[in-house]
Amino acid sequence: MTQSDVARAANVSTAIVSTVINGKSDAIRVSEQTRERVWQAVRDLHYTPNIAAQSLAGGRNRIIGAFTYQRMFPWESRDFYYEFLLGIEEEAEAVAHHLLLFTGAKNESGERSIFSRDANLLRLADGAILVGGRVDSEELAKLSADGYPFVMIGRHDDVGPQVSWVAADYTAGTDAVVEELYGLGHRRLLYVASGRSLETLAERRAGFAAACARHRLGPKRARMVAFGAANPDLPRVPVAAGEAAVLAAAREAGATAVIAESSYVAHRVYETARAQGVGVPGELSVVGLGDHGDRENVLSPDPALTLLRTPSREIGAAAVRMLLRLLDAPDGGPEQEFIACELTAGRTVGRPSAV
């Protein structure tokens, strides 16, 4: 069945049928009685709109694409990106849009790609949300130059300022963690960094440094160490030495609180402290700064652990809303938005027994 068949059955023009079906209330003024007649014809004829044809005609087909350069399945529900996808799905459903996950496109090297022989494979969707830590800067620059609307989950400065993104505000969140600890009386802190240099980790370190500077906690009172891979700017705690080495570093620094970039490391420090008879949070408070997607983080941390929670579901929903704004105002320019993190009400942070 076509729209012409619907038009004949409803005794109206095909333009009116198109206006009613596509929801273009500003195209042609159609009375409620005529609208009902069109929809009755749609039901009687079992008409299904041709989404691809609508897209080729330049119309909106109410499909939001989701694309990732890395595999997300079958990591099950504990994968770091699962909550982002939940937020995208829930918001897309709330605004009556379909969600289409693109996973099959590959380039000559066998890696996932947006383009195939210079054709943008995302065009079936009105716009797309890009999820995942790994990106192809050249493809995204080309996608932006083509004028295709998309929003990135996470901040990627290497792609350039021309892209829109939604990200967690780890800088303000980590600053708030230090503020909370300082307010409880902690004056000596140990910050456990990973050996990597991701933007989200740099933001955490910037928040830590800003808060410590504000409270005049110098290097002797606010010490940073790198756990795992070597970081030339920080003293290194080898992974082989385990979390016991982190506790030893905390004792050496006289720290009353440990802040770990990885929730998994924070969890292991907490477990090791308990095994050694260290009172948590009396003798030592422990905080994890969210989960930044280490593969071992599929192990859920103890619910008692106090964490700076990554607002994953909220970010996914905000990305959908941002994409719809870009679709409604294509000449409005890129948008960037930070979503506030939340410190969970765990049981591993409290006042130090000795200041």
C-alpha atoms as a printed R data frame, in Angstrom:
    type eleno elety resid chain resno       x      y      z
1   ATOM     1    CA   MET     A     1   0.000  0.000  0.000
2   ATOM     2    CA   THR     A     2   1.118  3.545 -0.731
3   ATOM     3    CA   GLN     A     3   0.073  6.978  0.450
4   ATOM     4    CA   SER     A     4  -1.883  7.329 -2.795
5   ATOM     5    CA   ASP     A     5  -4.002  4.324 -1.772
6   ATOM     6    CA   VAL     A     6  -4.606  5.912  1.620
7   ATOM     7    CA   ALA     A     7  -5.531  9.212 -0.039
8   ATOM     8    CA   ARG     A     8  -8.112  7.530 -2.307
9   ATOM     9    CA   ALA     A     9  -9.622  5.601  0.628
10  ATOM    10    CA   ALA     A    10  -9.871  8.757  2.767
11  ATOM    11    CA   ASN     A    11 -10.967 10.929 -0.201
12  ATOM    12    CA   VAL     A    12  -8.177 13.468  0.411
13  ATOM    13    CA   SER     A    13  -5.008 14.546 -1.378
14  ATOM    14    CA   THR     A    14  -1.678 12.748 -0.926
15  ATOM    15    CA   ALA     A    15  -0.287 15.997  0.535
16  ATOM    16    CA   ILE     A    16  -2.820 15.798  3.367
17  ATOM    17    CA   VAL     A    17  -1.963 12.137  3.961
18  ATOM    18    CA   SER     A    18   1.750 13.022  4.139
19  ATOM    19    CA   THR     A    19   1.046 15.896  6.525
20  ATOM    20    CA   VAL     A    20  -0.990 13.693  8.871
21  ATOM    21    CA   ILE     A    21   1.326 10.664  8.844
22  ATOM    22    CA   ASN     A    22   4.541 12.658  9.232
23  ATOM    23    CA   GLY     A    23   3.111 14.926 11.912
24  ATOM    24    CA   LYS     A    24   3.858 18.131  9.980
25  ATOM    25    CA   SER     A    25   1.186 20.282 11.554
26  ATOM    26    CA   ASP     A    26   2.635 23.457 10.054
27  ATOM    27    CA   ALA     A    27   2.621 22.182  6.440
28  ATOM    28    CA   ILE     A    28  -1.122 22.082  5.756
29  ATOM    29    CA   ARG     A    29  -3.975 22.880  8.120
30  ATOM    30    CA   VAL     A    30  -5.989 19.683  8.567
31  ATOM    31    CA   SER     A    31  -9.134 19.382 10.664
32  ATOM    32    CA   GLU     A    32  -9.411 16.719 13.351
33  ATOM    33    CA   GLN     A    33 -12.229 15.052 11.406
34  ATOM    34    CA   THR     A    34 -10.032 14.750  8.302
35  ATOM    35    CA   ARG     A    35  -7.121 13.473 10.384
36  ATOM    36    CA   GLU     A    36  -9.269 10.737 11.842
37  ATOM    37    CA   ARG     A    37 -10.468  9.786  8.358
38  ATOM    38    CA   VAL     A    38  -6.849  9.453  7.200
39  ATOM    39    CA   TRP     A    39  -5.860  7.336 10.191
40  ATOM    40    CA   GLN     A    40  -8.919  5.125  9.718
41  ATOM    41    CA   ALA     A    41  -7.823  4.532  6.112
42  ATOM    42    CA   VAL     A    42  -4.305  3.712  7.368
43  ATOM    43    CA   ARG     A    43  -5.748  1.120  9.735
44  ATOM    44    CA   ASP     A    44  -8.142 -0.335  7.198
45  ATOM    45    CA   LEU     A    45  -5.429 -0.725  4.543
46  ATOM    46    CA   HIS     A    46  -2.698 -1.806  7.006
47  ATOM    47    CA   TYR     A    47  -0.474  0.887  5.546
48  ATOM    48    CA   THR     A    48   3.141  1.011  6.792
49  ATOM    49    CA   PRO     A    49   5.269  4.097  6.023
50  ATOM    50    CA   ASN     A    50   8.410  3.532  3.963
51  ATOM    51    CA   ILE     A    51  11.015  4.885  6.371
52  ATOM    52    CA   ALA     A    52  13.887  4.781  3.895
53  ATOM    53    CA   ALA     A    53  11.843  6.704  1.325
54  ATOM    54    CA   GLN     A    54  10.939  9.317  3.934
55  ATOM    55    CA   SER     A    55  14.619  9.743  4.743
56  ATOM    56    CA   LEU     A    56  15.583 10.104  1.082
57  ATOM    57    CA   ALA     A    57  12.889 12.735  0.702
58  ATOM    58    CA   GLY     A    58  14.533 14.771  3.434
59  ATOM    59    CA   GLY     A    59  11.904 14.096  6.078
60  ATOM    60    CA   ARG     A    60  12.388 13.000  9.683
61  ATOM    61    CA   ASN     A    61  11.785  9.293 10.215
62  ATOM    62    CA   ARG     A    62  11.957  9.436 14.056
63  ATOM    63    CA   ILE     A    63  14.910  7.053 14.230
64  ATOM    64    CA   ILE     A    64  17.893  7.761 16.479
65  ATOM    65    CA   GLY     A    65  21.062  5.885 15.635
66  ATOM    66    CA   ALA     A    66  23.575  4.556 18.163
67  ATOM    67    CA   PHE     A    67  27.077  3.743 16.954
68  ATOM    68    CA   THR     A    68  30.247  2.522 18.661
69  ATOM    69    CA   TYR     A    69  33.737  1.797 17.400
70  ATOM    70    CA   GLN     A    70  34.141 -0.940 20.000
71  ATOM    71    CA   ARG     A    71  32.166 -4.031 20.876
72  ATOM    72    CA   MET     A    72  29.719 -3.650 23.744
73  ATOM    73    CA   PHE     A    73  28.147 -7.071 23.663
74  ATOM    74    CA   PRO     A    74  28.178 -9.692 25.072
75  ATOM    75    CA   TRP     A    75  29.682 -8.043 28.124
76  ATOM    76    CA   GLU     A    76  26.296 -8.433 29.845
77  ATOM    77    CA   SER     A    77  24.618 -5.832 32.015
78  ATOM    78    CA   ARG     A    78  27.700 -4.941 34.062
79  ATOM    79    CA   ASP     A    79  29.565 -3.398 31.175
80  ATOM    80    CA   PHE     A    80  30.463  0.251 31.750
81  ATOM    81    CA   TYR     A    81  28.488  1.424 28.704
82  ATOM    82    CA   TYR     A    82  25.308 -0.503 29.468
83  ATOM    83    CA   GLU     A    83  23.830  2.318 31.575
84  ATOM    84    CA   PHE     A    84  24.510  4.859 28.812
85  ATOM    85    CA   LEU     A    85  22.544  2.709 26.365
86  ATOM    86    CA   LEU     A    86  19.717  2.353 28.881
87  ATOM    87    CA   GLY     A    87  19.469  6.123 29.191
88  ATOM    88    CA   ILE     A    88  19.452  6.521 25.406
89  ATOM    89    CA   GLU     A    89  16.763  3.879 24.980
90  ATOM    90    CA   GLU     A    90  14.519  5.240 27.736
91  ATOM    91    CA   GLU     A    91  14.672  8.819 26.478
92  ATOM    92    CA   ALA     A    92  14.176  7.764 22.834
93  ATOM    93    CA   GLU     A    93  11.065  5.860 23.871
94  ATOM    94    CA   ALA     A    94   9.833  8.812 25.935
95  ATOM    95    CA   VAL     A    95   9.989 11.081 22.869
96  ATOM    96    CA   ALA     A    96   8.414  8.448 20.583
97  ATOM    97    CA   HIS     A    97  11.553  7.683 18.568
98  ATOM    98    CA   HIS     A    98  12.984  4.346 17.485
99  ATOM    99    CA   LEU     A    99  16.540  3.390 18.429
100 ATOM   100    CA   LEU     A   100  18.749  1.761 15.798
101 ATOM   101    CA   LEU     A   101  22.089  0.245 16.850
102 ATOM   102    CA   PHE     A   102  24.686  0.204 14.053
103 ATOM   103    CA   THR     A   103  27.189 -2.629 14.437
104 ATOM   104    CA   GLY     A   104  27.853 -4.174 11.010
105 ATOM   105    CA   ALA     A   105  29.796 -1.522  9.108
106 ATOM   106    CA   LYS     A   106  33.542 -2.179  8.703
107 ATOM   107    CA   ASN     A   107  36.403 -0.587  6.787
108 ATOM   108    CA   GLU     A   108  39.111 -2.282  4.724
109 ATOM   109    CA   SER     A   109  41.035 -3.143  7.908
110 ATOM   110    CA   GLY     A   110  38.062 -5.005  9.364
111 ATOM   111    CA   GLU     A   111  37.398 -2.327 11.986
112 ATOM   112    CA   ARG     A   112  34.034 -0.713 12.610
113 ATOM   113    CA   SER     A   113  33.436  2.312 10.452
114 ATOM   114    CA   ILE     A   114  30.795  4.966  9.824
115 ATOM   115    CA   PHE     A   115  31.590  5.143  6.120
116 ATOM   116    CA   SER     A   116  31.564  2.510  3.396
117 ATOM   117    CA   ARG     A   117  33.070  3.690  0.088
118 ATOM   118    CA   ASP     A   118  32.509  7.275  1.271
119 ATOM   119    CA   ALA     A   119  28.813  6.594  1.969
120 ATOM   120    CA   ASN     A   120  27.582  7.584  5.427
121 ATOM   121    CA   LEU     A   121  25.941  4.409  6.737
122 ATOM   122    CA   LEU     A   122  24.219  6.287  9.574
123 ATOM   123    CA   ARG     A   123  21.937  8.212  7.206
124 ATOM   124    CA   LEU     A   124  19.030  5.836  7.745
125 ATOM   125    CA   ALA     A   125  18.693  7.542 11.136
126 ATOM   126    CA   ASP     A   126  17.826 11.229 11.556
127 ATOM   127    CA   GLY     A   127  20.933 11.614 13.712
128 ATOM   128    CA   ALA     A   128  23.198  9.441 15.798
129 ATOM   129    CA   ILE     A   129  24.725  9.145 19.255
130 ATOM   130    CA   LEU     A   130  28.295  7.841 19.412
131 ATOM   131    CA   VAL     A   131  29.113  5.708 22.445
132 ATOM   132    CA   GLY     A   132  32.483  4.393 23.583
133 ATOM   133    CA   GLY     A   133  35.939  5.533 24.567
134 ATOM   134    CA   ARG     A   134  37.617  4.769 21.245
135 ATOM   135    CA   VAL     A   135  36.888  7.025 18.250
136 ATOM   136    CA   ASP     A   136  38.175  7.726 14.749
137 ATOM   137    CA   SER     A   137  38.918 11.463 14.661
138 ATOM   138    CA   GLU     A   138  39.173 11.583 10.858
139 ATOM   139    CA   GLU     A   139  35.777  9.926 10.386
140 ATOM   140    CA   LEU     A   140  34.129 12.216 12.906
141 ATOM   141    CA   ALA     A   141  35.643 15.287 11.260
142 ATOM   142    CA   LYS     A   142  34.253 14.084  7.936
143 ATOM   143    CA   LEU     A   143  30.872 13.359  9.522
144 ATOM   144    CA   SER     A   144  30.785 16.886 10.919
145 ATOM   145    CA   ALA     A   145  31.845 18.417  7.587
146 ATOM   146    CA   ASP     A   146  29.007 16.544  5.875
147 ATOM   147    CA   GLY     A   147  26.537 18.248  8.198
148 ATOM   148    CA   TYR     A   148  25.200 14.994  9.651
149 ATOM   149    CA   PRO     A   149  23.878 15.630 13.189
150 ATOM   150    CA   PHE     A   150  25.505 13.541 15.928
151 ATOM   151    CA   VAL     A   151  26.278 13.724 19.626
152 ATOM   152    CA   MET     A   152  29.177 12.039 21.390
153 ATOM   153    CA   ILE     A   153  29.002 10.400 24.792
154 ATOM   154    CA   GLY     A   154  32.062 11.739 26.562
155 ATOM   155    CA   ARG     A   155  34.421 14.585 25.904
156 ATOM   156    CA   HIS     A   156  36.916 14.109 23.063
157 ATOM   157    CA   ASP     A   157  39.013 17.237 22.600
158 ATOM   158    CA   ASP     A   158  41.186 15.554 19.975
159 ATOM   159    CA   VAL     A   159  38.211 15.482 17.590
160 ATOM   160    CA   GLY     A   160  37.948 19.258 17.719
161 ATOM   161    CA   PRO     A   161  35.479 21.910 18.909
162 ATOM   162    CA   GLN     A   162  33.055 21.314 16.022
163 ATOM   163    CA   VAL     A   163  31.397 18.290 17.666
164 ATOM   164    CA   SER     A   164  28.614 18.096 20.239
165 ATOM   165    CA   TRP     A   165  29.063 15.986 23.361
166 ATOM   166    CA   VAL     A   166  27.627 15.182 26.780
167 ATOM   167    CA   ALA     A   167  30.031 14.141 29.538
168 ATOM   168    CA   ALA     A   168  30.281 13.589 33.268
169 ATOM   169    CA   ASP     A   169  31.696 16.527 35.211
170 ATOM   170    CA   TYR     A   170  34.542 14.648 36.880
171 ATOM   171    CA   THR     A   171  36.465 17.845 37.638
172 ATOM   172    CA   ALA     A   172  33.702 19.304 39.812
173 ATOM   173    CA   GLY     A   173  32.862 15.861 41.187
174 ATOM   174    CA   THR     A   174  36.393 15.149 42.390
175 ATOM   175    CA   ASP     A   175  36.638 18.667 43.795
176 ATOM   176    CA   ALA     A   176  33.460 17.924 45.770
177 ATOM   177    CA   VAL     A   177  34.962 14.668 47.086
178 ATOM   178    CA   VAL     A   178  37.981 16.544 48.479
179 ATOM   179    CA   GLU     A   179  35.638 19.195 49.895
180 ATOM   180    CA   GLU     A   180  33.626 16.480 51.668
181 ATOM   181    CA   LEU     A   181  36.747 14.896 53.138
182 ATOM   182    CA   TYR     A   182  38.151 18.262 54.205
183 ATOM   183    CA   GLY     A   183  34.880 19.145 55.895
184 ATOM   184    CA   LEU     A   184  35.068 15.903 57.887
185 ATOM   185    CA   GLY     A   185  38.531 16.819 59.154
186 ATOM   186    CA   HIS     A   186  40.862 15.031 56.742
187 ATOM   187    CA   ARG     A   187  44.070 16.985 56.186
188 ATOM   188    CA   ARG     A   188  46.289 14.302 54.643
189 ATOM   189    CA   LEU     A   189  45.110 12.578 51.470
190 ATOM   190    CA   LEU     A   190  46.533  9.910 49.169
191 ATOM   191    CA   TYR     A   191  45.344 10.047 45.559
192 ATOM   192    CA   VAL     A   192  45.837  6.776 43.639
193 ATOM   193    CA   ALA     A   193  46.044  7.489 39.912
194 ATOM   194    CA   SER     A   194  46.184  4.963 37.107
195 ATOM   195    CA   GLY     A   195  49.070  4.941 34.678
196 ATOM   196    CA   ARG     A   196  46.861  6.095 31.821
197 ATOM   197    CA   SER     A   197  46.211  9.606 30.523
198 ATOM   198    CA   LEU     A   198  42.572  9.607 29.404
199 ATOM   199    CA   GLU     A   199  40.768 12.952 29.378
200 ATOM   200    CA   THR     A   200  38.324 11.764 32.031
201 ATOM   201    CA   LEU     A   201  41.225 10.838 34.318
202 ATOM   202    CA   ALA     A   202  42.947 14.177 33.690
203 ATOM   203    CA   GLU     A   203  39.688 15.875 34.740
204 ATOM   204    CA   ARG     A   204  39.655 13.953 38.018
205 ATOM   205    CA   ARG     A   205  43.258 14.960 38.724
206 ATOM   206    CA   ALA     A   206  42.489 18.577 37.900
207 ATOM   207    CA   GLY     A   207  39.590 18.571 40.364
208 ATOM   208    CA   PHE     A   208  41.777 17.027 43.051
209 ATOM   209    CA   ALA     A   209  44.553 19.569 42.463
210 ATOM   210    CA   ALA     A   210  42.167 22.532 42.474
211 ATOM   211    CA   ALA     A   211  40.528 21.543 45.759
212 ATOM   212    CA   CYS     A   212  43.865 20.823 47.449
213 ATOM   213    CA   ALA     A   213  45.249 24.170 46.292
214 ATOM   214    CA   ARG     A   214  42.181 25.948 47.635
215 ATOM   215    CA   HIS     A   215  42.698 24.369 51.068
216 ATOM   216    CA   ARG     A   216  46.482 24.774 50.899
217 ATOM   217    CA   LEU     A   217  47.137 21.062 51.020
218 ATOM   218    CA   GLY     A   218  50.596 20.865 49.491
219 ATOM   219    CA   PRO     A   219  52.398 17.758 48.160
220 ATOM   220    CA   LYS     A   220  53.258 16.568 51.672
221 ATOM   221    CA   ARG     A   221  49.593 16.597 52.707
222 ATOM   222    CA   ALA     A   222  47.989 15.636 49.394
223 ATOM   223    CA   ARG     A   223  50.162 13.002 47.772
224 ATOM   224    CA   MET     A   224  49.567 11.381 44.382
225 ATOM   225    CA   VAL     A   225  50.875  7.947 43.387
226 ATOM   226    CA   ALA     A   226  50.391  5.915 40.192
227 ATOM   227    CA   PHE     A   227  49.046  2.373 40.509
228 ATOM   228    CA   GLY     A   228  49.982  0.012 37.705
229 ATOM   229    CA   ALA     A   229  51.595  1.300 34.519
230 ATOM   230    CA   ALA     A   230  54.372  3.783 35.074
231 ATOM   231    CA   ASN     A   231  53.535  7.470 35.075
232 ATOM   232    CA   PRO     A   232  56.740  9.514 34.787
233 ATOM   233    CA   ASP     A   233  55.253 12.380 36.800
234 ATOM   234    CA   LEU     A   234  54.222 10.289 39.828
235 ATOM   235    CA   PRO     A   235  55.740  7.764 42.256
236 ATOM   236    CA   ARG     A   236  54.734  4.291 41.134
237 ATOM   237    CA   VAL     A   237  52.954  1.573 43.122
238 ATOM   238    CA   PRO     A   238  53.491 -1.688 41.178
239 ATOM   239    CA   VAL     A   239  50.421 -3.835 40.545
240 ATOM   240    CA   ALA     A   240  52.451 -6.859 41.602
241 ATOM   241    CA   ALA     A   241  52.782 -5.348 45.075
242 ATOM   242    CA   GLY     A   242  48.997 -5.259 45.351
243 ATOM   243    CA   GLU     A   243  46.723 -3.004 47.330
244 ATOM   244    CA   ALA     A   244  48.810 -3.628 50.446
245 ATOM   245    CA   ALA     A   245  51.405 -1.334 48.867
246 ATOM   246    CA   VAL     A   246  48.759  1.378 48.574
247 ATOM   247    CA   LEU     A   247  48.018  1.037 52.279
248 ATOM   248    CA   ALA     A   248  51.734  1.182 53.017
249 ATOM   249    CA   ALA     A   249  51.987  4.382 50.947
250 ATOM   250    CA   ALA     A   250  49.037  5.821 52.871
251 ATOM   251    CA   ARG     A   251  50.700  5.031 56.214
252 ATOM   252    CA   GLU     A   252  53.993  6.514 55.022
253 ATOM   253    CA   ALA     A   253  52.205  9.726 54.003
254 ATOM   254    CA   GLY     A   254  50.158  9.778 57.202
255 ATOM   255    CA   ALA     A   255  47.022  9.867 55.051
256 ATOM   256    CA   THR     A   256  43.628  9.461 56.670
257 ATOM   257    CA   ALA     A   257  41.821  9.071 53.332
258 ATOM   258    CA   VAL     A   258  42.554  7.280 50.039
259 ATOM   259    CA   ILE     A   259  40.968  8.487 46.787
260 ATOM   260    CA   ALA     A   260  41.302  6.007 43.916
261 ATOM   261    CA   GLU     A   261  40.527  6.801 40.278
262 ATOM   262    CA   SER     A   262  39.321  3.243 39.686
263 ATOM   263    CA   SER     A   263  36.368  1.943 41.664
264 ATOM   264    CA   TYR     A   264  37.908 -1.523 41.371
265 ATOM   265    CA   VAL     A   265  41.159 -0.375 43.006
266 ATOM   266    CA   ALA     A   266  39.178  1.434 45.715
267 ATOM   267    CA   HIS     A   267  37.225 -1.756 46.363
268 ATOM   268    CA   ARG     A   268  40.417 -3.819 46.680
269 ATOM   269    CA   VAL     A   269  42.009 -1.220 48.997
270 ATOM   270    CA   TYR     A   270  38.895 -1.380 51.169
271 ATOM   271    CA   GLU     A   271  38.965 -5.198 51.291
272 ATOM   272    CA   THR     A   272  42.709 -5.250 52.027
273 ATOM   273    CA   ALA     A   273  42.331 -2.682 54.812
274 ATOM   274    CA   ARG     A   274  39.636 -4.772 56.464
275 ATOM   275    CA   ALA     A   275  41.786 -7.905 56.131
276 ATOM   276    CA   GLN     A   276  44.672 -6.103 57.874
277 ATOM   277    CA   GLY     A   277  42.433 -4.918 60.694
278 ATOM   278    CA   VAL     A   278  42.474 -1.275 59.592
279 ATOM   279    CA   GLY     A   279  39.273  0.449 60.641
280 ATOM   280    CA   VAL     A   280  37.316  1.883 57.718
281 ATOM   281    CA   PRO     A   281  36.319  4.689 57.921
282 ATOM   282    CA   GLY     A   282  37.686  5.358 61.423
283 ATOM   283    CA   GLU     A   283  41.372  4.919 60.674
284 ATOM   284    CA   LEU     A   284  41.149  5.298 56.906
285 ATOM   285    CA   SER     A   285  38.415  6.599 54.598
286 ATOM   286    CA   VAL     A   286  38.244  5.180 51.061
287 ATOM   287    CA   VAL     A   287  36.586  6.733 47.985
288 ATOM   288    CA   GLY     A   288  36.385  5.517 44.379
289 ATOM   289    CA   LEU     A   289  36.043  8.068 41.583
290 ATOM   290    CA   GLY     A   290  33.502  6.256 39.443
291 ATOM   291    CA   ASP     A   291  34.048  3.423 37.017
292 ATOM   292    CA   HIS     A   292  36.026  4.382 33.912
293 ATOM   293    CA   GLY     A   293  35.594  1.100 32.072
294 ATOM   294    CA   ASP     A   294  38.446 -1.184 33.130
295 ATOM   295    CA   ARG     A   295  37.576 -4.704 32.005
296 ATOM   296    CA   GLU     A   296  38.002 -5.988 35.562
297 ATOM   297    CA   ASN     A   297  35.386 -3.496 36.683
298 ATOM   298    CA   VAL     A   298  32.688 -5.941 35.599
299 ATOM   299    CA   LEU     A   299  33.144 -7.022 39.231
300 ATOM   300    CA   SER     A   300  30.642 -4.907 41.113
301 ATOM   301    CA   PRO     A   301  32.262 -3.080 44.049
302 ATOM   302    CA   ASP     A   302  30.959 -3.612 47.558
303 ATOM   303    CA   PRO     A   303  27.799 -1.497 48.032
304 ATOM   304    CA   ALA     A   304  29.393 -0.202 51.235
305 ATOM   305    CA   LEU     A   305  32.067  1.559 49.174
306 ATOM   306    CA   THR     A   306  31.602  5.308 48.803
307 ATOM   307    CA   LEU     A   307  31.808  6.194 45.105
308 ATOM   308    CA   LEU     A   308  31.661  9.211 42.850
309 ATOM   309    CA   ARG     A   309  28.965  7.806 40.572
310 ATOM   310    CA   THR     A   310  29.197  8.359 36.838
311 ATOM   311    CA   PRO     A   311  25.711  9.625 35.806
312 ATOM   312    CA   SER     A   312  25.638  7.238 32.844
313 ATOM   313    CA   ARG     A   313  21.892  6.930 32.381
314 ATOM   314    CA   GLU     A   314  21.413 10.684 32.739
315 ATOM   315    CA   ILE     A   315  24.142 11.308 30.157
316 ATOM   316    CA   GLY     A   316  22.470  8.938 27.672
317 ATOM   317    CA   ALA     A   317  19.128 10.701 28.100
318 ATOM   318    CA   ALA     A   318  20.740 14.147 27.812
319 ATOM   319    CA   ALA     A   319  22.459 13.064 24.582
320 ATOM   320    CA   VAL     A   320  19.075 12.207 23.047
321 ATOM   321    CA   ARG     A   321  17.643 15.585 24.042
322 ATOM   322    CA   MET     A   322  20.694 17.363 22.646
323 ATOM   323    CA   LEU     A   323  20.439 15.454 19.361
324 ATOM   324    CA   LEU     A   324  16.790 16.450 18.982
325 ATOM   325    CA   ARG     A   325  17.755 20.095 19.563
326 ATOM   326    CA   LEU     A   326  20.388 19.821 16.842
327 ATOM   327    CA   LEU     A   327  17.801 18.318 14.500
328 ATOM   328    CA   ASP     A   328  15.340 21.128 15.214
329 ATOM   329    CA   ALA     A   329  17.992 23.837 14.770
330 ATOM   330    CA   PRO     A   330  20.616 22.496 12.328
331 ATOM   331    CA   ASP     A   331  22.315 25.890 12.035
332 ATOM   332    CA   GLY     A   332  22.621 26.423 15.765
333 ATOM   333    CA   GLY     A   333  26.170 25.126 16.092
334 ATOM   334    CA   PRO     A   334  27.645 22.412 18.340
335 ATOM   335    CA   GLU     A   335  26.676 21.967 21.984
336 ATOM   336    CA   GLN     A   336  28.671 20.675 24.940
337 ATOM   337    CA   GLU     A   337  27.152 19.753 28.271
338 ATOM   338    CA   PHE     A   338  28.518 18.446 31.562
339 ATOM   339    CA   ILE     A   339  26.303 16.330 33.841
340 ATOM   340    CA   ALA     A   340  27.007 16.478 37.585
341 ATOM   341    CA   CYS     A   341  28.326 13.380 39.340
342 ATOM   342    CA   GLU     A   342  26.910 12.187 42.650
343 ATOM   343    CA   LEU     A   343  28.747 10.924 45.728
344 ATOM   344    CA   THR     A   344  27.000  7.758 46.852
345 ATOM   345    CA   ALA     A   345  26.027  7.228 50.463
346 ATOM   346    CA   GLY     A   346  28.503  4.430 51.169
347 ATOM   347    CA   ARG     A   347  30.004  3.521 54.530
348 ATOM   348    CA   THR     A   348  33.693  4.026 53.798
349 ATOM   349    CA   VAL     A   349  33.948  7.760 54.466
350 ATOM   350    CA   GLY     A   350  33.776  9.335 57.891
351 ATOM   351    CA   ARG     A   351  35.618 11.551 60.340
352 ATOM   352    CA   PRO     A   352  39.218 10.516 60.991
353 ATOM   353    CA   SER     A   353  39.850  9.062 64.445
354 ATOM   354    CA   ALA     A   354  43.033 11.124 64.715
355 ATOM   355    CA   VAL     A   355  43.770 14.402 62.931
